[in-house]
Amino acid sequence: MTSTINGGISFWYAQDGIPAPREPLPGDATADVCVVGGGYTGLWTAYYLKKAVPFLNITVLESKFCGYGASGRNGGWLYNGIAGRDRYARLHGHDAAVRLQRAMNDTVAEVIRTAAAENIAADIHQGGVLEVARTPAQLTRLKAFHAVETAFGETDRILCGARETADRVRVTGAVGSSWTPHGARLHPVKLVKGLAAAVEALGVTIHESTPVTEIRPKHAVTPYGTVRAPYVLRCTEGFTAALKGARRTWLPMNSSMIATEPLSDDIWDAIGWDGRETLGDLAHAYMYAQRTADNRIALGGRGHPYRYGSKTDNDGRTQAATVEALRDLLVRFFPATAGARVDHAWSGVLGVPRDWCATVTLDRTTGLGWAGGYVGSGVATANLAARTLRDLIQQDSGQAGATELTTLPWVNHKVRTWEPEPFRWLGVHGMYAAYRTADRRESTAATADTSRMARAANRVSGR
């Protein structure tokens, strides 16, 4: 029996192959815009800037290779969720948050449209997003969640009962669900590879194997030389803590995944899932899954959430206990998979700001910009952030005025840093221990109320 591959970056790379390496930075260089980070945010930013202003000299610096981080390890959820929207509603008003949500709805369509225009075959299927409830407490949260999403302008969202949920996908114990059309399944690596190729075809320079150790005004410093540019954009998401002076900026939260072998027709007959919706739940320690183009289930969750000192892994290797927990979750959701082989397990990090709000910023006095803190919803949010950075730079350079994107409430949002160690480690692990305990209690409780332990963890964490 074939054993599970653990690590090796991700299943997506095992399936599609590691890209041919690009040359590192050969020495000191200059550019009009220097983008630090070759994931979705950095590549989309380079793409939209170069399309808008073709004469710009744009250089992308990537520590490993494009898509090495979250962009090549995520669950393949292209959806309209954005971290921090409710907080932005409190800070800037309901209408501002509605505009942000509508921008995210449009972003799903923008990614699909652009991928088609650039001939990027990324196994995209727009089946929407289905989020299920499996306990009375989850159902209460689901109904509240659905009402809030509708209030923020998602008039095409549907609330489903147990039977309607089963008609879409037969999740054991599901008592209800909420579905939105603003979501699609995709193959993360095929998207990031295609995007990198499209960026190069436009004339953008990409240097890989070039870690940036420090960012300061008009300078991106690497072991091989320094790139000087009027604009230096930090697009490093979960790897931001590795930069000088940024260890407490965004916390690198660990998320883990498994992918099964291709499942038989008999198993799919038992599960359904013909619409290939991306699938999530209303647990506190939530899961996320997709039915892949080759009929596997790729499923993820938080696992071991955080490494002491904001450290990140090298190759995605995942603790055996986490792999087993994800396997158990898979079988609880879909008992028909009990005999299915798990082909691959892997992990990666995502960026979490202290207030759990995604942001995009350009400091006009220094030329420094950044975007990220997506808290796990970056596949689409990175595209919106990139277009916003494009507009902010054009506005700053006098090439354009304010746009709909530059006035969104997440622009130039400021947040305090994370606590120093060991408080950071204790807080994150304590929070997720509380969430898992709350989920266990809710699974056996008759009450429809959310666990007090989970509510307390939410307040302490700032979520």
RAJO-V186253 format. One record per backbone hydrogen bond with DSSP energy under -1.0 kcal/mol. NH is the residue of the N-H (numbers start at 1). CO is the residue of the C=O. If there is no record, write none. Layout:
nh = [NH,NH]
co = [CO,CO]
This chain:
nh = [5,7,9,10,14,15,16,17,29,31,32,33,34,35,36,37,43,44,45,46,47,48,49,50,51,52,53,56,59,60,61,62,68,72,73,74,78,80,85,88,89,90,91,92,93,97,98,99,100,101,102,103,104,105,106,107,108,110,111,112,113,114,115,116,117,118,119,120,122,125,127,128,129,130,131,132,133,139,140,141,142,143,144,145,146,147,148,149,150,151,152,153,154,155,157,158,160,165,166,167,168,169,170,171,172,174,175,177,178,179,180,183,184,185,186,187,191,192,193,194,195,196,197,198,199,200,201,202,203,204,205,207,209,210,213,214,216,219,220,221,222,227,228,231,232,233,234,235,239,240,242,243,244,246,249,251,253,253,254,255,256,257,258,259,260,261,263,268,269,270,271,272,273,276,278,279,280,282,286,288,289,290,292,295,298,299,300,301,310,323,324,325,326,327,328,329,330,331,332,333,334,337,338,340,343,344,345,346,348,350,352,356,358,359,360,361,363,367,369,370,371,372,375,377,381,382,383,384,385,386,387,388,389,390,391,392,393,394,395,396,397,398,399,400,408,411,412,413,418,424,426,427,428,429,430,431,432,433,434,435,436,437,438,439,440,441,442,443,455,456,457,458,459,460,461,462,463]
co = [343,345,315,8,10,11,12,13,226,228,57,57,231,59,233,61,39,40,41,42,43,44,45,46,47,48,49,53,33,205,35,207,65,69,70,70,184,182,82,84,85,86,87,88,89,93,94,95,96,97,98,99,100,101,102,103,104,106,107,108,109,110,111,112,113,114,116,115,120,185,125,183,180,278,178,280,176,135,136,137,138,139,140,141,142,143,144,145,146,147,148,150,149,153,154,179,177,161,162,163,165,165,271,169,333,171,133,160,131,158,129,181,78,125,76,122,187,188,189,190,191,192,193,194,195,196,197,198,200,199,58,60,64,62,221,221,219,216,227,214,225,220,29,32,367,34,369,36,236,237,239,240,213,243,246,352,251,350,305,348,301,346,299,344,297,341,295,264,265,266,267,268,168,273,128,289,130,132,284,300,279,298,296,292,290,258,288,256,307,319,320,321,322,323,324,325,326,327,328,329,330,334,335,337,259,259,5,257,255,253,251,353,83,372,410,370,368,363,232,361,234,359,351,374,377,378,380,380,381,382,383,384,385,386,387,388,389,390,391,392,393,395,394,394,405,408,360,410,248,420,422,423,424,425,426,427,428,429,430,431,432,433,434,435,436,437,438,439,451,452,453,454,455,456,457,458,458]
